[in-house]
Amino acid sequence: MTAPGFFTSEWAGAVRDALTAGPSEQARAGKLQKYWDSFEKVKGKYASSWALECRDLPGRPSRPGGAASLVVAWEDGAVTACQTAAPDTRVHATYTLGMDYQDWKALHEGYDAQRTVMYRKMLLTDGDLLEFFKSIYFFVECLAVIGGVPAEYP
């Protein structure tokens, strides 16, 4: 069985399932239980949405400044929506974060999600920065989960 194409509706469905399942036991074993307790506390009341953009996605036409988006919505700790949006689609989300295609691919190949955020490979382009960073560890762990979802990259 082949992996779904990157930034396709099939991939978005696999991302939804992975986010619902949460970080793997292997990921959890690498950090203290107190860290995961904090993660679960944030997750339990999380109610925001993300538009995670992929700039310069090969094979997808885009307008100048346009990017394909993975839109993930959360309500009370559950993923309520997870879908892709074409570059020319207006997306409404609490936070919009953008990353270049090569950095998405690197994340998928094992590049650390915390470094992805810390080294500004993924940038917050819309939304309240302070509010976003109040739950940064939750976001980073979710980004790691997303990076672990198999996909065929163009």
C-alpha positions in Angstrom: 0.0 0.0 0.0 1.4 3.4 -1.0 1.3 6.5 1.2 -1.2 9.2 0.2 0.1 12.2 -1.7 1.4 15.1 0.4 -1.2 17.8 0.9 -4.1 15.7 -0.5 -7.4 15.0 1.1 -6.3 11.4 1.9 -3.2 12.7 3.6 -5.3 15.2 5.6 -7.5 12.3 6.8 -4.4 10.4 7.9 -3.2 13.5 9.7 -6.6 13.8 11.5 -6.3 10.1 12.6 -2.8 10.6 13.8 -3.6 13.7 15.8 -6.5 12.0 17.4 -4.3 9.1 18.4 -1.6 11.5 19.7 2.1 11.1 20.1 3.5 7.6 19.9 4.6 5.6 22.9 8.2 6.0 21.6 7.8 9.8 21.6 6.2 9.7 25.1 9.1 7.6 26.5 11.6 10.3 25.6 10.1 12.9 28.0 9.1 13.1 31.6 5.5 12.3 32.6 5.1 15.8 33.9 5.6 17.1 30.4 2.9 14.8 29.0 0.6 15.8 31.9 1.0 19.4 30.8 0.4 18.4 27.2 -2.8 16.6 28.0 -4.0 19.5 30.1 -3.6 21.9 27.2 -5.1 19.5 24.8 -8.1 18.9 26.9 -9.2 22.5 26.7 -7.7 23.5 23.3 -10.1 25.3 21.0 -8.2 26.9 18.1 -7.5 26.2 14.5 -4.3 26.2 12.4 -3.8 26.9 8.7 -0.4 25.2 8.1 0.8 26.4 4.8 3.2 24.8 2.4 4.8 27.4 0.1 6.1 26.4 -3.3 4.4 23.0 -3.3 5.6 21.3 -6.5 2.9 20.4 -9.0 0.3 22.8 -7.6 -0.3 26.1 -9.4 -0.3 29.0 -7.0 -0.8 32.7 -7.2 2.0 35.0 -6.0 2.1 34.7 -2.2 -0.3 31.7 -2.3 0.3 28.5 -0.5 -1.5 25.2 -0.1 -2.9 24.8 3.5 -3.6 22.0 5.9 -6.4 23.3 8.1 -6.8 21.7 11.5 -9.5 22.7 13.9 -9.6 21.7 17.6 -12.5 21.9 20.1 -12.2 20.7 23.7 -9.1 18.6 22.9 -10.6 16.8 19.8 -9.8 17.4 16.2 -13.0 18.6 14.7 -11.8 19.2 11.2 -8.7 18.4 9.1 -8.6 19.2 5.5 -6.5 20.7 2.7 -7.1 23.9 0.9 -5.8 24.9 -2.5 -3.5 27.9 -2.8 -6.3 30.2 -4.2 -8.7 29.4 -1.3 -9.3 31.9 1.5 -8.7 30.0 4.8 -10.0 31.2 8.1 -8.0 30.0 11.1 -7.0 31.2 14.6 -3.3 30.9 13.5 -1.7 30.7 10.2 1.8 29.3 10.0 3.9 28.9 6.8 6.8 26.7 5.8 8.6 26.1 2.6 8.2 22.7 0.8 11.8 21.6 1.5 11.3 22.2 5.3 8.0 20.2 5.2 9.9 17.4 3.5 12.7 17.6 6.1 10.2 17.4 8.9 8.8 14.3 7.3 12.3 12.8 6.9 12.9 13.2 10.7 14.0 16.8 11.3 13.0 17.8 14.8 9.7 19.6 15.2 11.0 21.7 18.1 14.0 22.9 15.9 11.6 23.5 13.1 9.8 26.1 15.2 12.8 27.4 17.2 14.9 28.0 14.1 12.0 29.7 12.4 11.6 27.3 9.5 7.8 27.5 10.3 6.6 31.1 10.9 3.5 32.4 12.5 2.1 34.7 9.8 -1.3 35.5 11.3 -2.8 35.2 14.8 -1.9 36.5 18.3 1.8 35.5 18.9 1.5 35.6 22.7 -1.6 33.4 22.8 -0.1 31.0 20.3 3.1 30.6 22.4 1.1 29.8 25.5 0.5 26.4 24.0 3.7 26.0 22.0 4.7 22.6 23.4 1.2 21.2 22.5 1.7 22.6 18.9 5.2 21.3 18.6 4.1 17.8 19.6 1.3 17.9 17.1 3.7 19.1 14.4 5.9 16.1 15.2 2.8 13.9 14.8 2.0 15.5 11.5 5.6 15.1 10.3 5.3 11.4 11.1 2.3 10.8 8.8 3.5 9.0 5.7 3.2 10.8 2.5 4.4 10.7 -1.1 6.2 13.9 -1.7 6.3 15.3 -5.3 
